[in-house]
Amino acid sequence: MTDRPNGLTYAQAGVDIDAGNDLIERIKPLAKATRRPGADAALGGFGALFDLKAAGYADPLLVTTTDGVGTKLKIAIDTDQHDTVGIDLVAMCVNDLLAQGAEPLLFLDYFATGKLNVEEATRVVAGIAEGCKQAGAALVGGETAEMPGMYSEGDYDLAGFSVGAVERGAVLPTLDTQKPGDLLIGLGSSGPHSNGYSLVRRVVERSGLAWDAPAPFAEGKTLAQALMAPTRIYIKSVLPQIKAGRIKGAAHITGGGMNENPPRAIAEGLEAKFDWDAWALPPVFQWLAEVGGISEHELRRTFNCGVGMMLIVSPENLPDVLDGLLHAGEDAFVCGELVAAS
C-alpha cells in the first residue's frame, strides 16, 4: 500500500501508539515484581496462563471479582496524587475474594483516558503493582485505552479484575455452621477506603477548605493526602485464619457500609448485633459527619465507619484468631455477635 498525500494518521486523531508502547515497556518490570507460583507475570501476549497445580491447589474453585475506584479518582486527578489509587483498585477486588475464602492469584487492570500521559499512567500502574504485592497476586496484564473525546482533559478511569482460588470445601461463608453467640471481629480501616467519595467531595466543598489545607482530622497531612489514604488490603493477615478453618464468614465493608454488607455473609435466621461502643469512630468520619451534617444512619449506610472487614468466628476460636490478627499488624476487636433474627 502506498502513502497518500495529506493522509490522516492515528496520532492526528489523538491516539499515540508510541506512547502506549512506551508505557508497556515501563510497566513490564513492575509486573515482573509481582511474580508468584503459578504465574510468571509476563506482559505482551494476548492472554495470561496460570498453573493452579503449581500454586498448590488440589480441587479448587475459581472466584472472580471486578471493581473500580469511583470518584476518589477525581481527588487524585485534581491534586496530582496518582501513586496510591492503584492500591485502591486492587484492594476493592481482592478483599471481595477474601470474603469468599479465596486467595488472590491474578490481577488485570483497565486504564482509560482521553490523552495518555505516560508518566502519570506509570505512577498509577506502580500503585497497582504495589497492591498486587500486598495481596500476593500476579499482575499478569491489562489494557490501556486512549480515547479522544470520551474523557475531559486530564481525566482517566480505572477498572480492575481479579481471579482467586479456594479449595472446594473451604468456600465462605459456611452458613450451616453459624449460630447465635458467634462473635463478630472488626478489622480497622485506613479511612473511607474507596467508597462514599461523591459525598466526601460534597462535604469538602461545604467546608470551604482547599485540598492543600491542613487536614482538621489528621495532623501533618493536607486534606487531600488524608482523604487519599489507600484502601487496606487484608489478605496476608486474614487468609491464614481462613485456611486454618477458624472463620465462618467474612464481609468486605464497601458501598452500603455497616448496614448492607454484613448480611451478605450471615445465614438466614440470624443477624448481626453490633456493639457500636466497641470502637471509636475515627476522626475522619467524625469530621465528615459534623461538617456535612450527616446523620448516624446515613453515615453507617455509606461508609465503613472504621471497620474495613468483618469476620465471624466461634467463641472458642476467638483467642487464636485475635492473636493472629494482632500479630499480623491488624487493629482487630470484637464488635458484636450473631443473634436470632427478630
C-alpha positions as CSV (number, residue, x, y, z in Angstrom):
1,M,0.0,0.0,0.0
2,T,1.4,3.4,-1.0
3,D,1.4,6.5,1.2
4,R,-1.3,9.0,0.4
5,P,-0.6,12.8,0.4
6,N,-2.2,14.6,3.3
7,G,-3.4,11.3,4.7
8,L,-4.6,11.2,8.3
9,T,-2.7,9.3,11.0
10,Y,-3.9,7.8,14.2
11,A,-1.7,10.3,16.1
12,Q,-3.5,13.2,14.3
13,A,-6.8,11.6,15.5
14,G,-5.5,11.8,19.1
15,V,-4.1,8.3,19.7
16,D,-0.4,8.0,20.3
17,I,0.6,4.3,19.6
18,D,4.3,5.1,20.5
19,A,3.2,6.5,23.9
20,G,1.3,3.3,24.6
21,N,4.3,1.2,23.7
22,D,6.5,3.3,26.0
23,L,4.0,2.7,28.8
24,I,4.2,-1.1,28.3
25,E,8.0,-1.0,28.5
26,R,7.9,1.0,31.7
27,I,5.4,-1.3,33.4
28,K,7.0,-4.6,32.4
29,P,9.4,-4.6,35.4
30,L,6.5,-3.6,37.7
31,A,4.5,-6.6,36.6
32,K,7.5,-8.9,36.9
33,A,8.0,-7.9,40.5
34,T,4.6,-9.4,41.3
35,R,5.5,-12.9,40.0
36,R,4.2,-15.7,42.2
37,P,4.0,-19.6,42.0
38,G,1.7,-20.4,39.1
39,A,2.3,-17.2,37.1
40,D,5.3,-15.6,35.5
41,A,3.5,-12.2,35.1
42,A,4.9,-11.7,31.6
43,L,3.3,-9.0,29.5
44,G,2.8,-8.8,25.8
45,G,0.8,-11.9,24.9
46,F,-2.9,-12.0,24.1
47,G,-3.7,-13.8,27.4
48,A,-2.1,-15.0,30.6
49,L,-1.8,-18.6,31.8
50,F,-1.9,-19.7,35.4
51,D,-0.9,-23.1,36.8
52,L,-3.2,-24.0,39.7
53,K,-1.3,-27.1,40.4
54,A,1.9,-25.1,40.8
55,A,0.1,-22.8,43.2
56,G,-0.6,-25.8,45.5
57,Y,-4.3,-26.4,44.8
58,A,-5.9,-29.9,44.5
59,D,-9.6,-29.4,43.9
60,P,-10.1,-25.6,43.5
61,L,-13.0,-23.4,42.6
62,L,-12.2,-20.2,40.8
63,V,-13.6,-16.9,42.2
64,T,-13.7,-13.7,40.1
65,T,-14.3,-10.1,41.1
66,T,-14.2,-6.7,39.3
67,D,-14.4,-3.2,40.7
68,G,-13.2,0.3,40.3
69,V,-12.0,3.2,42.5
70,G,-15.0,5.5,42.0
71,T,-14.9,9.3,42.4
72,K,-11.9,9.1,44.7
73,L,-10.1,9.3,41.3
74,K,-11.4,12.9,41.0
75,I,-9.3,13.9,44.1
76,A,-6.3,12.1,42.6
77,I,-6.6,13.9,39.3
78,D,-7.4,17.3,40.9
79,T,-4.4,17.1,43.3
80,D,-1.9,15.2,41.2
81,Q,-1.9,12.2,43.6
82,H,-1.7,9.2,41.4
83,D,0.6,6.9,43.4
84,T,-1.9,5.0,45.6
85,V,-5.2,4.8,43.6
86,G,-3.7,1.5,42.1
87,I,-3.6,0.1,45.6
88,D,-7.3,1.1,46.0
89,L,-8.1,-0.7,42.7
90,V,-6.5,-3.9,43.8
91,A,-7.9,-3.8,47.3
92,M,-11.5,-3.4,46.2
93,C,-11.2,-6.6,44.1
94,V,-9.0,-8.8,46.3
95,N,-10.9,-8.0,49.6
96,D,-14.0,-9.3,47.9
97,L,-12.2,-12.5,47.0
98,L,-11.3,-12.9,50.7
99,A,-14.9,-12.7,51.7
100,Q,-15.4,-15.9,49.7
101,G,-12.4,-17.5,51.3
102,A,-10.4,-17.3,48.2
103,E,-6.7,-16.5,47.7
104,P,-6.0,-13.8,45.0
105,L,-3.9,-15.3,42.2
106,L,-4.2,-13.0,39.2
107,F,-4.9,-9.3,38.6
108,L,-5.6,-7.3,35.4
109,D,-6.3,-3.6,35.0
110,Y,-8.1,-1.4,32.5
111,F,-6.8,2.2,32.2
112,A,-8.9,4.5,30.0
113,T,-8.1,8.2,29.2
114,G,-8.6,10.8,26.5
115,K,-4.9,11.5,26.1
116,L,-2.3,9.2,27.5
117,N,0.2,10.8,29.9
118,V,2.9,8.1,30.2
119,E,4.5,9.5,33.5
120,E,1.1,9.7,35.2
121,A,-0.1,6.3,34.0
122,T,3.2,4.7,35.1
123,R,2.6,6.1,38.6
124,V,-0.9,4.6,38.6
125,V,0.4,1.2,37.5
126,A,3.2,1.3,40.0
127,G,0.4,1.6,42.7
128,I,-1.4,-1.4,41.1
129,A,1.8,-3.4,41.3
130,E,2.2,-2.5,44.9
131,G,-1.3,-3.5,45.7
132,C,-0.7,-6.9,44.0
133,K,2.4,-7.4,46.1
134,Q,0.4,-6.7,49.2
135,A,-2.2,-9.2,48.1
136,G,0.1,-11.9,46.8
137,A,-1.4,-11.7,43.3
138,A,0.4,-11.6,40.0
139,L,-0.2,-8.6,37.7
140,V,-0.5,-10.6,34.5
141,G,-1.8,-8.0,32.1
142,G,-4.2,-5.2,31.4
143,E,-5.5,-2.8,28.8
144,T,-4.6,0.9,28.2
145,A,-7.3,2.7,26.1
146,E,-6.6,6.1,24.7
147,M,-10.0,7.5,23.6
148,P,-10.0,11.2,22.5
149,G,-13.3,12.9,23.0
150,M,-14.5,10.3,25.6
151,Y,-12.8,12.0,28.7
152,S,-12.2,15.6,29.7
153,E,-8.6,16.7,29.6
154,G,-6.6,15.1,32.4
155,D,-9.3,12.6,33.3
156,Y,-8.9,8.9,33.4
157,D,-10.8,5.9,34.8
158,L,-9.7,2.6,36.2
159,A,-11.2,-0.9,36.4
160,G,-9.7,-4.0,38.0
161,F,-10.3,-7.7,37.6
162,S,-9.1,-10.4,39.9
163,V,-9.1,-14.2,39.9
164,G,-8.7,-16.2,43.1
165,A,-9.0,-19.8,44.1
166,V,-10.4,-21.7,47.1
167,E,-10.5,-25.4,47.7
168,R,-14.0,-26.8,47.1
169,G,-14.8,-27.5,50.8
170,A,-13.5,-24.1,52.1
171,V,-15.8,-21.6,50.4
172,L,-17.0,-18.8,52.7
173,P,-19.4,-18.2,54.3
174,T,-20.1,-21.6,55.9
175,L,-23.7,-20.7,56.6
176,D,-24.6,-24.1,58.1
177,T,-22.0,-23.7,60.9
178,Q,-23.2,-20.3,62.0
179,K,-25.2,-19.9,65.2
180,P,-26.3,-17.4,67.8
181,G,-23.4,-16.4,70.0
182,D,-20.8,-16.5,67.2
183,L,-18.7,-13.4,67.5
184,L,-18.0,-10.6,65.1
185,I,-14.5,-9.3,64.7
186,G,-13.9,-5.9,63.1
187,L,-10.7,-5.1,61.3
188,G,-9.8,-1.4,61.3
189,S,-9.9,0.6,58.1
190,S,-7.5,3.3,56.9
191,G,-10.3,5.7,56.3
192,P,-13.2,5.8,53.8
193,H,-11.2,3.3,51.6
194,S,-12.9,3.7,48.1
195,N,-16.5,4.3,49.0
196,G,-18.7,7.4,49.5
197,Y,-16.4,9.8,47.8
198,S,-19.1,11.6,46.0
199,L,-20.4,12.6,49.4
200,V,-16.9,13.2,50.7
201,R,-16.3,15.7,47.9
202,R,-19.6,17.5,48.7
203,V,-18.5,17.8,52.4
204,V,-15.1,19.2,51.4
205,E,-16.9,21.7,49.1
206,R,-19.2,22.7,52.0
207,S,-16.2,23.1,54.4
208,G,-14.6,25.7,52.1
209,L,-11.2,24.1,52.6
210,A,-8.7,23.8,49.8
211,W,-7.3,20.4,49.0
212,D,-3.8,21.6,50.2
213,A,-5.1,23.0,53.5
214,P,-4.1,21.1,56.7
215,A,-6.5,18.2,57.4
216,P,-8.5,19.1,60.5
217,F,-8.6,15.4,61.5
218,A,-5.0,14.2,60.5
219,E,-2.0,16.1,61.9
220,G,0.8,16.7,59.4
221,K,-1.2,16.0,56.3
222,T,-3.1,18.1,53.8
223,L,-6.8,17.4,53.4
224,A,-6.1,15.6,50.1
225,Q,-3.4,13.5,51.5
226,A,-5.5,12.4,54.4
227,L,-8.5,11.6,52.2
228,M,-6.4,9.7,49.7
229,A,-5.2,7.1,52.3
230,P,-5.2,3.9,50.3
231,T,-7.7,1.1,51.0
232,R,-6.3,-1.5,53.4
233,I,-5.6,-5.0,51.9
234,Y,-6.4,-7.8,54.4
235,I,-5.2,-10.8,52.5
236,K,-2.0,-11.7,54.3
237,S,-3.5,-11.3,57.8
238,V,-6.8,-13.0,57.3
239,L,-6.1,-15.7,54.7
240,P,-4.1,-17.8,57.2
241,Q,-7.1,-17.8,59.6
242,I,-9.4,-18.9,56.8
243,K,-7.0,-21.7,55.8
244,A,-6.9,-22.8,59.4
245,G,-10.7,-23.2,59.3
246,R,-11.3,-20.6,62.0
247,I,-13.5,-18.2,60.0
248,K,-17.2,-18.9,59.4
249,G,-17.9,-15.8,57.3
250,A,-16.4,-12.5,56.2
251,A,-17.8,-9.3,54.9
252,H,-15.9,-6.6,53.0
253,I,-17.4,-3.3,54.2
254,T,-17.7,-1.3,51.0
255,G,-20.7,0.6,49.5
256,G,-23.6,0.2,51.7
257,G,-21.4,0.4,54.8
258,M,-22.1,-1.4,58.0
259,N,-25.8,-1.8,57.3
260,E,-25.8,-3.6,54.0
261,N,-22.6,-5.7,53.7
262,P,-22.6,-7.9,56.9
263,P,-26.0,-9.6,56.0
264,R,-24.3,-11.0,52.8
265,A,-22.1,-13.2,55.0
266,I,-24.8,-14.3,57.6
267,A,-27.1,-17.3,57.5
268,E,-30.8,-16.9,57.1
269,G,-32.5,-16.6,60.5
270,L,-29.5,-14.8,62.1
271,E,-28.5,-11.2,62.1
272,A,-25.6,-9.1,63.4
273,K,-26.0,-7.3,66.7
274,F,-23.2,-4.6,66.7
275,D,-21.7,-3.1,69.9
276,W,-21.3,0.4,68.5
277,D,-19.3,1.4,71.6
278,A,-16.7,-1.3,70.9
279,W,-14.6,1.0,68.8
280,A,-14.2,4.8,68.4
281,L,-15.4,6.4,65.2
282,P,-12.2,7.5,63.5
283,P,-11.7,11.3,63.3
284,V,-12.1,11.4,59.5
285,F,-15.7,10.2,59.9
286,Q,-16.4,12.5,62.8
287,W,-15.3,15.4,60.7
288,L,-17.4,14.3,57.7
289,A,-20.4,13.9,59.9
290,E,-20.0,17.2,61.6
291,V,-19.2,19.4,58.6
292,G,-21.7,17.6,56.3
293,G,-24.5,17.3,58.9
294,I,-24.6,13.6,58.1
295,S,-26.9,11.6,60.3
296,E,-25.7,8.5,62.1
297,H,-27.9,6.3,59.9
298,E,-26.6,7.8,56.7
299,L,-23.0,7.5,57.9
300,R,-23.4,3.8,58.7
301,R,-25.1,3.0,55.3
302,T,-22.5,5.0,53.3
303,F,-19.1,4.5,55.0
304,N,-17.2,1.7,56.7
305,C,-17.1,3.8,59.9
306,G,-13.7,2.4,60.8
307,V,-14.3,-1.3,60.1
308,G,-12.9,-2.4,56.7
309,M,-13.6,-6.1,57.1
310,M,-15.8,-8.1,59.4
311,L,-15.2,-11.7,60.4
312,I,-17.5,-14.3,62.0
313,V,-15.8,-16.7,64.4
314,S,-16.9,-19.1,67.1
315,P,-16.2,-18.1,70.8
316,E,-13.7,-21.0,71.1
317,N,-11.6,-19.7,68.2
318,L,-11.7,-16.1,69.2
319,P,-8.4,-16.1,71.2
320,D,-6.4,-17.7,68.3
321,V,-7.9,-15.5,65.6
322,L,-7.5,-12.3,67.5
323,D,-3.9,-13.2,68.5
324,G,-3.1,-14.0,64.9
325,L,-4.6,-10.8,63.5
326,L,-2.9,-8.6,66.1
327,H,0.5,-10.2,65.4
328,A,-0.1,-9.6,61.7
329,G,-0.5,-5.9,62.3
330,E,-4.3,-5.5,62.2
331,D,-6.3,-3.3,64.5
332,A,-8.7,-6.2,65.4
333,F,-11.5,-6.1,68.0
334,V,-14.8,-7.8,68.9
335,C,-17.6,-5.6,67.5
336,G,-20.7,-7.7,68.1
337,E,-22.3,-11.1,67.8
338,L,-24.8,-13.1,65.9
339,V,-28.3,-13.3,67.3
340,A,-31.5,-14.9,66.1
341,A,-33.2,-12.6,63.6
342,S,-36.0,-10.6,65.1
